[in-house]
Amino acid sequence: MRYGIIVNPAAGRTSKEKKRSVIERCARILGEDTLIDGFHTRSPAELATCAREMAAKVDVLVVAGGDGTFCDVINAVDDSRVFGYLPLGSGNAWRNTLGLPRSPEKAAVCVREGTEHLVDLVLCENKRKGILASVGIEGYALSEREKYLQRGVTGFDAYFRATTKSLLKGYNIGRAEVTIDGKTFEVENTLSLVVTKTPFYGYGFRVVPGAKLSDGLLHVLLVSGETPTAISAVVTSLLGGNRIGQYFTCKEVVIRTEKPVYLQIDGNLQWRAKNFTFCILPHSLTIRY
């Protein structure tokens, strides 16, 4: 079995030189004919092209990066590929979801000695897939985080500052119309609509404790209210699992808002719109761990 490691040089806070050393050790663990590529890329588009080229040469495409990197790659590469994952990013919801160790080298051992698993994905608007999507305060916080990143603030610090600013500002969507498997209802003061396959956000936040990776269902959390509600959700997410909000399982969910709002998928800020449709892609990703 031949492995290829596609590396996001911008993932995490480690220098490129140290990252290269780590990846070379991972490659030796996976096998002497393991390919390494991606260090030269300068954008998600270049990384996606590099991943497609490597995928044609290997049996298992191992993504070294964060949640956003993995999302970019699985959206760029044919669904029939087998994937592996080495955690290099800051948040690493994928690492927590799969139960991988923090060390990329130990994660490489899990890939080499593991088995193939079929997992579900969330599809938004028939054009972007991932394991975690949300509309509302998370997307707004990511838009604020971009401002901190441009000023040189990185990692959890940027995420924490952006989230705190969003909470203190009292951001919410306002009134929203939500349709879950054909049943429609209205929600006032909507803070967030989370559509996920994983219990975790980044940094170990257990936001949707009931979510499962391979059950053929979307797991939906609807949080509404004022700033104290959002703060309570954050606190309980760190203390064993969030207990705030309305929880549903379904095959499809549609949200309509009065004003354009942000969408995020796997920690990547996507687009703004007033209508979003999410559906389940059962057993659509094969990952080795």
KEZADREN-992548 format. One line per 8 residues: number of its first residue (from 0); their letters; for each residue x, y, z of N, C-alpha, C, O. Coordinates in steps of 0.2 Angstrom, whole numbers, plus 5000, padded with zeros to 4 digits. Layout:
NUM) a) X,Y,Z,X,Y,Z,X,Y,Z,X,Y,Z | ...
END
This chain:
0) mrygiivn) 5004,4994,5000,5000,5000,5000,5004,5006,5000,5009,5007,5004 | 5003,5011,4995,5007,5017,4995,5003,5023,4998,4997,5024,4996 | 5007,5027,5002,5004,5033,5005,5007,5039,5002,5012,5039,5000 | 5003,5044,5002,5005,5051,5000,5003,5056,5005,4997,5056,5007 | 5007,5060,5008,5006,5065,5013,5005,5072,5009,5010,5074,5006 | 4999,5075,5009,4998,5082,5007,4998,5087,5012,4994,5086,5017 | 5003,5091,5012,5004,5096,5018,5002,5103,5017,5003,5106,5012 | 4998,5106,5022,4997,5113,5021,5002,5116,5025,5002,5116,5031
8) paagrtsk) 5006,5120,5022,5012,5124,5025,5010,5129,5030,5013,5131,5034 | 5003,5131,5029,5001,5137,5033,4997,5134,5039,4995,5138,5044 | 4996,5128,5040,4992,5125,5046,4996,5126,5052,5002,5124,5052 | 4992,5127,5058,4995,5128,5064,5000,5133,5065,5001,5138,5061 | 5004,5133,5070,5009,5138,5072,5016,5136,5071,5021,5140,5073 | 5017,5130,5069,5024,5127,5069,5027,5130,5063,5024,5131,5058 | 5034,5131,5063,5038,5134,5057,5038,5129,5052,5037,5123,5053 | 5039,5131,5046,5039,5127,5040,5045,5122,5041,5044,5116,5039
16) ekkrsvie) 5050,5124,5043,5056,5119,5044,5054,5114,5049,5056,5108,5048 | 5052,5115,5055,5050,5110,5060,5044,5106,5057,5044,5100,5058 | 5040,5109,5053,5034,5105,5050,5037,5100,5045,5035,5094,5045 | 5042,5102,5041,5045,5097,5037,5048,5091,5040,5048,5086,5038 | 5051,5093,5046,5055,5087,5049,5050,5082,5052,5051,5076,5052 | 5044,5085,5055,5039,5081,5057,5036,5076,5052,5035,5070,5053 | 5035,5079,5046,5031,5076,5041,5036,5070,5038,5034,5065,5036 | 5043,5072,5038,5047,5067,5035,5048,5061,5040,5048,5055,5038
24) rcarilge) 5047,5062,5047,5047,5056,5051,5040,5052,5050,5040,5046,5051 | 5035,5056,5049,5028,5052,5048,5029,5048,5041,5026,5043,5041 | 5032,5051,5036,5033,5047,5030,5037,5041,5031,5035,5035,5028 | 5042,5041,5035,5046,5035,5037,5042,5030,5040,5043,5024,5039 | 5037,5032,5045,5033,5027,5048,5028,5024,5043,5027,5018,5044 | 5026,5028,5038,5021,5025,5033,5024,5021,5028,5021,5016,5025 | 5030,5022,5027,5034,5017,5022,5039,5021,5018,5038,5027,5017 | 5044,5018,5016,5049,5022,5012,5047,5025,5005,5051,5029,5003
32) dtlidgfh) 5042,5022,5002,5040,5025,4996,5034,5030,4997,5031,5032,4992 | 5033,5032,5003,5028,5037,5004,5030,5044,5001,5036,5046,5001 | 5025,5047,4997,5026,5053,4994,5024,5059,4999,5020,5058,5003 | 5028,5065,4998,5026,5071,5002,5026,5077,4997,5030,5077,4992 | 5021,5081,4997,5020,5087,4993,5015,5092,4997,5012,5090,5002 | 5016,5098,4994,5011,5103,4997,5015,5109,5000,5012,5114,5001 | 5021,5108,5002,5025,5113,5005,5026,5119,5001,5027,5125,5003 | 5026,5119,4994,5027,5124,4990,5020,5128,4989,5020,5134,4986
40) trspaela) 5014,5126,4991,5008,5129,4989,5007,5135,4993,5009,5136,4999 | 5003,5140,4990,5002,5147,4993,4995,5148,4994,4994,5154,4997 | 4991,5144,4993,4984,5145,4993,4980,5139,4993,4982,5134,4991 | 4973,5139,4996,4969,5133,4996,4968,5130,4989,4968,5124,4988 | 4968,5134,4984,4967,5132,4977,4973,5128,4975,4972,5123,4971 | 4979,5131,4976,4985,5127,4974,4986,5120,4978,4988,5115,4975 | 4984,5120,4984,4984,5114,4988,4979,5109,4985,4981,5103,4985 | 4973,5111,4983,4968,5107,4980,4971,5104,4974,4970,5098,4973
48) tcaremaa) 4974,5108,4970,4977,5105,4964,4982,5100,4965,4983,5095,4962 | 4987,5101,4970,4992,5097,4972,4989,5090,4975,4992,5085,4973 | 4984,5091,4978,4981,5085,4981,4978,5080,4976,4978,5074,4976 | 4974,5083,4971,4972,5079,4966,4977,5076,4962,4976,5070,4960 | 4983,5079,4961,4988,5076,4957,4991,5070,4961,4993,5065,4958 | 4992,5071,4968,4995,5066,4972,4990,5060,4972,4992,5054,4973 | 4983,5061,4973,4978,5056,4974,4979,5051,4968,4977,5045,4970 | 4981,5053,4962,4981,5048,4957,4987,5044,4957,4987,5039,4953
56) kvdvlvva) 4991,5045,4962,4998,5041,4962,4998,5036,4968,5002,5032,4969 | 4993,5037,4973,4994,5033,4979,4987,5030,4981,4982,5031,4978 | 4988,5025,4986,4982,5021,4988,4978,5025,4994,4972,5025,4994 | 4982,5028,4998,4979,5032,5004,4982,5039,5003,4988,5040,5004 | 4978,5044,5003,4980,5051,5003,4979,5054,5010,4974,5054,5013 | 4985,5055,5013,4985,5057,5020,4986,5065,5021,4990,5068,5018 | 4981,5068,5024,4981,5075,5024,4984,5078,5031,4982,5076,5036 | 4989,5082,5030,4992,5085,5036,4991,5092,5036,4993,5096,5032
64) ggdgtfcd) 4986,5094,5041,4984,5100,5042,4979,5101,5047,4978,5097,5052 | 4974,5106,5047,4969,5107,5051,4962,5105,5048,4962,5102,5043 | 4957,5106,5052,4950,5104,5049,4949,5108,5042,4946,5104,5038 | 4951,5114,5042,4949,5117,5035,4953,5114,5030,4951,5114,5024 | 4959,5112,5031,4963,5109,5026,4960,5102,5024,4960,5101,5018 | 4958,5098,5028,4955,5092,5027,4948,5093,5023,4947,5090,5018 | 4945,5098,5024,4939,5100,5021,4940,5102,5014,4937,5100,5009 | 4945,5106,5013,4947,5108,5006,4949,5102,5002,4947,5102,4996
72) vinavdds) 4953,5098,5005,4955,5092,5001,4950,5087,4999,4949,5085,4993 | 4945,5086,5004,4940,5081,5002,4935,5084,4997,4931,5080,4994 | 4935,5091,4997,4930,5094,4992,4934,5094,4985,4931,5096,4980 | 4940,5093,4985,4944,5094,4978,4945,5087,4975,4947,5086,4969 | 4945,5081,4979,4948,5075,4977,4942,5070,4976,4937,5071,4980 | 4942,5066,4971,4937,5061,4970,4934,5057,4976,4939,5055,4980 | 4928,5056,4977,4925,5053,4983,4928,5045,4984,4927,5043,4989 | 4930,5042,4979,4932,5035,4979,4939,5034,4983,4941,5029,4984
80) rvfgylpl) 4942,5040,4984,4949,5039,4987,4948,5037,4995,4943,5039,4998 | 4954,5034,4997,4954,5033,5004,4959,5038,5007,4964,5040,5004 | 4957,5041,5013,4960,5046,5016,4963,5044,5023,4961,5040,5026 | 4968,5048,5025,4971,5048,5032,4972,5055,5034,4971,5059,5030 | 4973,5055,5041,4973,5062,5043,4979,5063,5049,4980,5059,5053 | 4983,5068,5048,4988,5070,5053,4987,5077,5055,4987,5081,5051 | 4986,5077,5062,4984,5084,5065,4989,5089,5065,4994,5088,5069 | 4989,5094,5061,4994,5100,5062,4991,5106,5063,4994,5111,5065
88) gsgnawrn) 4984,5107,5063,4980,5113,5064,4980,5115,5071,4983,5112,5075 | 4976,5121,5072,4975,5123,5079,4969,5120,5082,4969,5118,5088 | 4963,5120,5079,4957,5117,5082,4956,5110,5082,4955,5107,5087 | 4957,5106,5076,4958,5099,5076,4951,5096,5078,4952,5091,5083 | 4945,5098,5076,4939,5094,5077,4940,5087,5075,4937,5082,5078 | 4943,5086,5069,4944,5079,5066,4948,5075,5070,4946,5069,5071 | 4953,5078,5073,4957,5073,5078,4953,5071,5084,4953,5065,5085 | 4949,5075,5087,4945,5073,5092,4940,5068,5090,4938,5063,5094
96) tlglprsp) 4937,5069,5084,4932,5065,5082,4934,5058,5081,4931,5053,5082 | 4940,5057,5078,4943,5051,5076,4947,5048,5082,4949,5042,5082 | 4947,5051,5087,4951,5049,5093,4958,5048,5092,4962,5044,5095 | 4961,5052,5088,4968,5052,5086,4973,5055,5091,4970,5060,5095 | 4979,5053,5092,4983,5057,5097,4985,5064,5094,4985,5065,5088 | 4988,5068,5098,4990,5075,5096,4996,5074,5092,4997,5078,5087 | 5000,5070,5093,5007,5069,5090,5005,5067,5082,5002,5061,5081 | 5008,5070,5077,5007,5068,5070,5010,5061,5069,5008,5057,5065
104) ekaavcvr) 5016,5060,5072,5020,5054,5072,5015,5048,5074,5015,5043,5071 | 5012,5049,5080,5008,5044,5083,5002,5043,5079,4999,5037,5078 | 4999,5048,5076,4993,5048,5071,4995,5044,5065,4991,5040,5062 | 5001,5045,5063,5004,5041,5057,5004,5033,5058,5002,5029,5054 | 5005,5032,5064,5005,5024,5066,4998,5022,5066,4997,5016,5064 | 4993,5026,5068,4986,5024,5068,4984,5023,5061,4980,5019,5059 | 4986,5028,5056,4984,5027,5049,4987,5020,5046,4984,5017,5043 | 4994,5019,5048,4997,5013,5045,4994,5007,5048,4993,5002,5044
112) egtehlvd) 4992,5007,5054,4990,5000,5057,4982,5000,5058,4979,4995,5060 | 4979,5005,5055,4972,5006,5056,4968,5002,5051,4971,4998,5047 | 4961,5003,5051,4957,5000,5046,4953,5005,5042,4953,5011,5045 | 4950,5004,5037,4946,5009,5033,4939,5009,5036,4936,5004,5037 | 4936,5015,5037,4930,5017,5040,4926,5021,5035,4929,5026,5032 | 4919,5020,5034,4915,5024,5030,4912,5029,5034,4908,5027,5039 | 4912,5035,5033,4909,5040,5037,4904,5045,5033,4905,5045,5027 | 4900,5048,5036,4895,5052,5033,4898,5059,5033,4902,5061,5036
120) lvlcenkr) 4895,5063,5028,4897,5070,5027,4890,5074,5027,4885,5072,5025 | 4891,5081,5028,4886,5086,5028,4887,5089,5021,4892,5091,5019 | 4882,5090,5017,4882,5094,5011,4878,5100,5011,4872,5100,5013 | 4881,5106,5009,4877,5112,5009,4876,5115,5002,4881,5115,4998 | 4870,5116,5000,4868,5119,4994,4871,5115,4988,4873,5118,4983 | 4872,5108,4989,4874,5104,4984,4881,5106,4981,4883,5104,4975 | 4885,5110,4985,4892,5112,4982,4897,5112,4987,4903,5112,4985 | 4896,5110,4994,4902,5110,4999,4900,5105,5004,4895,5105,5007
128) kgilasvg) 4905,5101,5005,4904,5096,5010,4909,5096,5016,4914,5099,5015 | 4907,5094,5022,4911,5093,5028,4908,5089,5033,4903,5086,5032 | 4911,5090,5039,4908,5086,5045,4904,5091,5050,4901,5089,5054 | 4906,5097,5049,4903,5102,5053,4901,5109,5050,4906,5112,5047 | 4895,5111,5050,4893,5117,5047,4889,5121,5051,4885,5118,5056 | 4889,5127,5051,4884,5131,5055,4883,5138,5052,4887,5141,5048 | 4877,5141,5054,4875,5147,5051,4874,5152,5058,4870,5150,5062 | 4877,5157,5058,4876,5162,5064,4882,5164,5067,4887,5167,5063
136) iegyalse) 4882,5164,5074,4888,5168,5077,4895,5165,5076,4900,5169,5076 | 4895,5158,5074,4902,5155,5073,4905,5158,5066,4911,5160,5066 | 4901,5159,5061,4903,5162,5055,4905,5169,5056,4910,5172,5053 | 4901,5173,5060,4903,5180,5061,4909,5180,5065,4913,5185,5064 | 4910,5176,5070,4917,5176,5074,4922,5174,5069,4928,5177,5070 | 4922,5170,5064,4927,5168,5060,4929,5174,5055,4934,5176,5054 | 4924,5178,5054,4925,5184,5050,4929,5189,5054,4933,5193,5051 | 4927,5190,5060,4931,5194,5065,4938,5191,5066,4943,5195,5066
144) rekylqrg) 4939,5185,5066,4945,5182,5067,4950,5184,5061,4956,5185,5062 | 4947,5184,5055,4952,5186,5049,4955,5193,5051,4961,5194,5049 | 4952,5197,5054,4955,5204,5056,4961,5203,5060,4966,5206,5060 | 4960,5198,5065,4965,5197,5070,4971,5194,5067,4977,5195,5068 | 4970,5189,5062,4975,5185,5058,4979,5190,5054,4985,5190,5054 | 4976,5195,5051,4979,5200,5047,4984,5205,5052,4989,5208,5049 | 4983,5205,5058,4987,5209,5063,4992,5204,5066,4996,5207,5071 | 4992,5198,5064,4998,5194,5067,4996,5190,5073,5000,5186,5076
152) vtgfdayf) 4989,5190,5075,4987,5186,5080,4985,5179,5078,4980,5179,5073 | 4987,5174,5080,4986,5167,5077,4983,5162,5082,4982,5164,5088 | 4981,5156,5080,4979,5151,5084,4973,5152,5088,4969,5156,5086 | 4973,5149,5094,4967,5150,5099,4966,5157,5101,4961,5159,5102 | 4972,5161,5102,4971,5168,5104,4967,5172,5099,4962,5175,5101 | 4968,5171,5092,4964,5174,5087,4956,5172,5088,4952,5176,5088 | 4955,5165,5089,4949,5163,5089,4945,5165,5096,4939,5167,5095 | 4949,5165,5101,4946,5167,5108,4944,5175,5107,4938,5177,5109
160) rattksll) 4948,5179,5105,4947,5186,5104,4941,5187,5100,4936,5192,5101 | 4940,5184,5094,4935,5185,5089,4928,5183,5092,4923,5186,5092 | 4928,5177,5096,4922,5174,5099,4920,5179,5104,4914,5180,5105 | 4925,5181,5109,4923,5186,5114,4920,5192,5111,4915,5194,5114 | 4923,5195,5106,4920,5201,5103,4913,5200,5101,4909,5204,5101 | 4912,5194,5097,4905,5193,5095,4900,5192,5100,4894,5194,5100 | 4902,5189,5106,4897,5188,5111,4896,5194,5115,4890,5196,5116 | 4901,5198,5116,4900,5205,5119,4896,5210,5115,4892,5214,5117
168) kgynigra) 4896,5209,5108,4892,5213,5104,4885,5211,5104,4881,5215,5101 | 4884,5205,5106,4877,5202,5106,4874,5200,5099,4868,5201,5098 | 4879,5198,5095,4877,5196,5088,4871,5190,5088,4872,5185,5092 | 4866,5191,5084,4862,5185,5083,4859,5186,5076,4859,5192,5073 | 4856,5181,5073,4853,5181,5066,4847,5185,5066,4845,5188,5061 | 4843,5185,5072,4837,5188,5072,4831,5182,5071,4832,5177,5073 | 4826,5184,5067,4821,5179,5066,4823,5175,5060,4826,5177,5055 | 4822,5168,5061,4824,5163,5056,4818,5158,5055,4814,5157,5060
176) evtidgkt) 4817,5156,5049,4812,5150,5048,4816,5144,5046,4821,5144,5042 | 4815,5139,5050,4819,5133,5050,4814,5127,5048,4809,5126,5051 | 4816,5123,5043,4812,5117,5041,4817,5111,5042,4822,5110,5039 | 4814,5106,5046,4818,5100,5047,4814,5094,5045,4808,5093,5047 | 4816,5091,5040,4813,5086,5036,4805,5087,5035,4801,5083,5036 | 4805,5093,5032,4798,5095,5030,4794,5099,5035,4789,5102,5033 | 4796,5099,5041,4792,5103,5046,4795,5109,5048,4801,5110,5050 | 4791,5115,5047,4793,5122,5047,4791,5125,5054,4785,5124,5056
184) feventls) 4796,5129,5057,4794,5133,5062,4798,5139,5062,4804,5139,5059 | 4796,5144,5066,4800,5151,5066,4804,5151,5073,4801,5149,5078 | 4809,5154,5073,4813,5155,5079,4815,5163,5080,4818,5166,5075 | 4814,5165,5085,4817,5172,5087,4823,5172,5090,4826,5168,5093 | 4827,5178,5089,4834,5179,5092,4838,5173,5091,4841,5170,5096 | 4839,5171,5085,4843,5165,5083,4850,5166,5084,4853,5171,5080 | 4854,5163,5088,4861,5163,5088,4865,5159,5084,4870,5161,5080 | 4863,5153,5083,4866,5148,5079,4862,5142,5077,4858,5140,5081
192) lvvtktpf) 4863,5140,5071,4860,5133,5068,4866,5129,5066,4870,5131,5062 | 4868,5124,5070,4873,5119,5069,4871,5113,5066,4866,5110,5068 | 4874,5111,5060,4872,5105,5057,4879,5101,5056,4884,5103,5053 | 4879,5095,5060,4885,5092,5061,4885,5084,5061,4880,5081,5061 | 4891,5081,5060,4892,5074,5061,4896,5072,5067,4897,5067,5068 | 4899,5078,5069,4904,5077,5075,4902,5080,5081,4899,5086,5081 | 4903,5078,5087,4901,5081,5093,4905,5087,5094,4903,5092,5098 | 4911,5088,5091,4916,5093,5093,4917,5099,5088,4916,5098,5082
200) ygygfrvv) 4918,5105,5091,4921,5110,5087,4928,5110,5088,4931,5105,5091 | 4932,5115,5086,4939,5115,5087,4940,5116,5095,4936,5118,5099 | 4947,5115,5097,4949,5116,5103,4946,5112,5109,4946,5114,5115 | 4943,5106,5107,4939,5102,5112,4933,5104,5114,4930,5101,5119 | 4929,5109,5111,4923,5111,5113,4918,5105,5111,4917,5104,5105 | 4914,5102,5115,4909,5097,5114,4903,5100,5113,4899,5100,5118 | 4901,5103,5107,4895,5107,5106,4889,5103,5105,4883,5105,5108 | 4889,5097,5102,4884,5093,5100,4885,5086,5103,4887,5082,5098
208) pgaklsdg) 4884,5085,5109,4887,5078,5112,4884,5072,5109,4887,5067,5109 | 4878,5073,5106,4874,5067,5103,4876,5065,5096,4874,5060,5094 | 4880,5069,5093,4882,5068,5086,4886,5062,5085,4890,5060,5089 | 4885,5058,5079,4888,5052,5078,4890,5053,5070,4887,5056,5066 | 4896,5049,5069,4899,5050,5063,4896,5046,5057,4897,5048,5051 | 4893,5040,5059,4891,5036,5053,4884,5033,5054,4883,5027,5053 | 4880,5037,5056,4873,5034,5058,4868,5036,5052,4862,5035,5053 | 4870,5040,5047,4866,5042,5042,4861,5047,5043,4856,5048,5040
216) llhvllvs) 4862,5051,5048,4858,5057,5050,4862,5063,5051,4868,5063,5053 | 4859,5069,5050,4861,5075,5052,4860,5076,5059,4854,5074,5061 | 4864,5079,5063,4863,5081,5070,4863,5089,5070,4868,5092,5068 | 4857,5091,5072,4856,5099,5072,4855,5101,5079,4851,5099,5083 | 4858,5107,5080,4858,5111,5086,4855,5118,5085,4859,5121,5081 | 4850,5120,5088,4847,5126,5087,4848,5130,5093,4845,5128,5098 | 4852,5136,5093,4852,5140,5099,4850,5147,5098,4851,5150,5093 | 4845,5149,5102,4842,5155,5102,4842,5159,5109,4843,5155,5114
224) getptais) 4842,5165,5109,4842,5169,5115,4846,5175,5115,4848,5177,5109 | 4848,5177,5121,4853,5183,5121,4860,5180,5123,4861,5174,5123 | 4865,5185,5124,4872,5184,5125,4873,5179,5131,4877,5174,5130 | 4869,5179,5136,4870,5174,5142,4869,5167,5139,4872,5162,5142 | 4864,5166,5135,4863,5159,5132,4869,5157,5129,4871,5151,5129 | 4872,5161,5124,4878,5159,5120,4884,5157,5125,4888,5153,5124 | 4885,5162,5130,4890,5160,5135,4889,5154,5139,4894,5150,5140 | 4883,5152,5141,4882,5146,5144,4883,5140,5140,4886,5135,5142
232) avvtsllg) 4882,5141,5133,4883,5135,5128,4891,5134,5128,4893,5128,5128 | 4895,5140,5128,4902,5139,5128,4905,5135,5134,4909,5131,5133 | 4902,5138,5140,4905,5135,5146,4903,5127,5147,4907,5123,5148 | 4897,5126,5145,4895,5119,5146,4898,5114,5141,4899,5108,5142 | 4900,5117,5135,4904,5113,5130,4910,5111,5132,4913,5106,5130 | 4913,5115,5136,4920,5113,5139,4919,5109,5145,4924,5105,5147 | 4914,5109,5149,4913,5105,5155,4909,5099,5153,4904,5097,5157 | 4911,5095,5149,4908,5088,5148,4903,5088,5142,4902,5082,5139
240) gnrigqyf) 4901,5093,5139,4896,5093,5134,4891,5099,5134,4888,5099,5140 | 4889,5102,5129,4884,5107,5129,4877,5105,5131,4875,5099,5128 | 4874,5108,5135,4867,5107,5137,4862,5112,5135,4856,5112,5137 | 4864,5117,5131,4860,5122,5129,4857,5121,5122,4861,5119,5117 | 4851,5123,5120,4848,5123,5114,4843,5117,5112,4843,5113,5116 | 4840,5118,5106,4836,5112,5104,4840,5107,5099,4843,5110,5095 | 4839,5101,5101,4843,5096,5097,4838,5092,5093,4833,5089,5095 | 4840,5091,5086,4836,5087,5082,4841,5082,5078,4847,5083,5077
248) tckevvir) 4838,5076,5075,4841,5073,5070,4837,5072,5064,4830,5072,5065 | 4839,5072,5058,4835,5072,5052,4840,5071,5046,4845,5069,5047 | 4836,5071,5040,4840,5070,5034,4841,5076,5030,4846,5077,5026 | 4837,5081,5031,4838,5088,5028,4835,5094,5032,4831,5093,5036 | 4839,5099,5032,4837,5105,5036,4838,5111,5031,4843,5112,5028 | 4833,5116,5031,4833,5122,5028,4832,5128,5032,4828,5127,5037 | 4836,5133,5032,4836,5139,5036,4835,5145,5031,4839,5146,5026 | 4830,5149,5033,4829,5155,5029,4829,5161,5034,4826,5161,5039
256) tekpvylq) 4833,5166,5033,4834,5172,5037,4832,5178,5034,4831,5179,5028 | 4831,5183,5038,4829,5190,5036,4834,5194,5032,4833,5198,5028 | 4840,5193,5034,4846,5196,5032,4852,5191,5030,4852,5186,5033 | 4856,5193,5026,4862,5188,5024,4866,5187,5030,4868,5191,5034 | 4868,5181,5031,4872,5179,5037,4877,5174,5034,4877,5172,5029 | 4882,5173,5039,4888,5169,5037,4887,5162,5038,4884,5160,5042 | 4890,5158,5033,4891,5151,5034,4898,5149,5035,4902,5152,5032 | 4899,5144,5040,4906,5141,5040,4905,5134,5040,4900,5131,5042
264) idgnlqwr) 4910,5131,5037,4911,5123,5036,4918,5121,5038,4923,5123,5035 | 4918,5117,5043,4924,5114,5046,4929,5120,5047,4935,5119,5046 | 4927,5125,5050,4931,5131,5052,4933,5136,5047,4937,5140,5048 | 4931,5134,5041,4932,5139,5035,4926,5143,5034,4921,5141,5033 | 4927,5150,5033,4922,5154,5032,4920,5154,5024,4924,5154,5020 | 4914,5153,5023,4911,5151,5016,4908,5158,5013,4912,5162,5011 | 4902,5158,5013,4898,5164,5010,4893,5166,5014,4891,5163,5019 | 4890,5172,5012,4884,5175,5015,4878,5174,5011,4878,5174,5005
272) aknftfci) 4872,5172,5014,4866,5171,5010,4860,5172,5015,4861,5172,5021 | 4854,5171,5013,4848,5171,5017,4845,5164,5017,4840,5163,5021 | 4847,5160,5013,4844,5153,5012,4850,5148,5012,4854,5149,5008 | 4849,5143,5016,4854,5137,5016,4850,5131,5017,4845,5130,5020 | 4852,5126,5013,4850,5119,5013,4855,5114,5014,4860,5114,5011 | 4854,5110,5019,4859,5105,5021,4856,5098,5021,4850,5097,5022 | 4860,5093,5018,4857,5086,5018,4863,5082,5019,4869,5083,5020 | 4861,5075,5021,4866,5070,5023,4869,5067,5017,4865,5065,5012
280) lphsltir) 4875,5065,5017,4879,5061,5012,4881,5055,5016,4887,5055,5018 | 4877,5050,5016,4879,5044,5020,4885,5040,5017,4885,5039,5011 | 4889,5038,5022,4895,5034,5020,4899,5036,5014,4900,5032,5009 | 4900,5043,5013,4903,5046,5007,4910,5047,5008,4913,5049,5003 | 4913,5046,5013,4920,5047,5014,4923,5040,5017,4921,5038,5022 | 4929,5038,5014,4933,5032,5017,4939,5035,5020,4943,5038,5017 | 4940,5034,5027,4946,5036,5030,4949,5031,5034,4945,5027,5037 | 4955,5030,5034,4959,5025,5038,4962,5028,5044,4965,5033,5044
288) y) 4960,5024,5050,4963,5026,5056,4962,5020,5061,4964,5021,5067
END
